[in-house]
């Protein structure tokens, strides 16, 4: 193995084993290895190094650490392992090169053997997994973030140890584990499962008096430390020993059969009303309604910010629920801070929803994906992945066998999902926009000012998100007319401020798309905020003198992929919608102080 984190951090290569001595380098390497083969942002590395209070020079100091680690890995015959991937770095670890991944694989083998009542195989796999540990995980890496992750790994080690002890007791090796249990209880005196195993081991070894003494000792500990009586399992064991002289063991000397599979129901509430989306809703339901073949149907809904992708997906998922009786999994793959949720985290949540105890969830991406596919195989489960940033998030979450269905939403067109049915959503038409407003406000309030209603819809770019915010503001202020709110939205400098209410905010949604752009695309986006109108000049280099045409084209296409720039036909191929253009002007004003404000006609 090249990388060892189940104990002090070590790297092996070229016949040598090296312990990284520089404290900051240990933190950076440990953080990267905890998310091996995934991008770790520079911000995450800075947080790990400085505990959420990084200095102004944090980015440069992280780069210095990474450069030093690259040199160390090269000396060990491991060049090019740490690569730069926006917004941070990725360390590449092949199969079998890290002890944590090998531990996960052995634990999974032990769990599978246990489920099949192959106790000898389970004991061997668990024992081999535990033998990989050389102490506390990442010992010597001083970072609160790393220590928190290491504590979770140590907890997994203890849970696997308890599983191994259960198997040994079922194999009749009571006397063999008594000493091991005493050492564990000295380190973990409040671990009730260990106390129960200790009583069973003593009783099975023909030492009932000591088993009862162990119960009394455990009871004193719980009362002194927690003010609580022991749990039901310990009390049941005490009664069994008092009655029969020994703790009862299963007569077939095998663990109890596994519980029936969990049926997850994770969908958000069904939207109250869906306007103007009958056609795409029908396409989605038709594509996923017959998922009984050998392949897994995948539908990817795309569209710009605020167009209602999530609403369509959730409505479709509720409509499809009867066709997927084994459950519906749902996860938003953009976190509260607008950062992509890594597939490892998504798999952990899904595995727990599918009934796997949290302590037994393996750490590596591959092992989690294998276990997830195994749990979902042959089951009629609908998987809904909302707000996907990239295909990399989706691929590990795809079921491996037919029966399941997958529904994805993304601002980008996810063309890398082979065989997926693409459904693109455009803004609503004017009539549907007014209908959406009327559904929230009531028809009389809108019919009093039909022209103002159409104007308000246009100022919202006919986007369902903006329209719902406008309707909510009017509903909260019954003394306002539609024309009054439209008048407030006519001011470009105020429009995005006005389109924020009750936790819904157009600017925040646009900010997540902007934050995901590469630096060159961000620069171009800001520059577009100074254009005199919504149509982009062709070629753009006429507006950006000195810029290389190929670089501008690449950045422009990234903006198109992110649905921040619209593609049309005719001589003016590209344009910015009103709200996007206003946000670009805001970024220009805040990030480029010499930039120009948007034209008042916006």
Secondary structure, 3 states (H helix, E strand, C coil): CCEECCCCCEEEECCEEECCCCHHHHHHHHHHHHCCCCCEEHHHHHHHHHCCCCCCCHHHHHHHHHHHHHHHHHHCCCCCCEEEECCEEEECCCCCCEHHHHHHHHHHHHHHHHHCCCHHHHHHHHHHHHCCCCCCCCCCCCCHHHHHHHHHHHHHHHHHHHHHHHHHHHCCCHHHHHHHHHHHHHHCCCCHHHHHHHHHHHHHCCCHHHHHHHHHHHHHHHHHHHCCCCCHHHHHHHHHHHHHCCCCCCCCCCCCCCCCCCCCECCCCCCCCCCCCHHHHHHHHHHHCCCCCCCCEEEEEEECCCCCHHHHHHHHHHHHHHHCCCCEEEEECECCCCCECCHHHHHHHHHHHCCCCHHHCCCCHHHHHHHHHHHHCCCCCEEEEEEECCHHHHHCCCCCCCCCEEEEEECCCCCCCCCCEEEEECCCCHHHHHHHHHHHHCHHHHHCCHHHHHHHHHHCCCCHHHHHHHHHHHHHCCCCCHHHHHHHHCCHHHHHHHCEECCEEHHHHHHHHHHCCCHHHHHHHHHHCCCCCCECCCCHHHCCCCCCHHHHHHHHHHHHHCCCCEECCCCCCEECCHHHHHHHHHHHHHHCCCCCCCCCCC
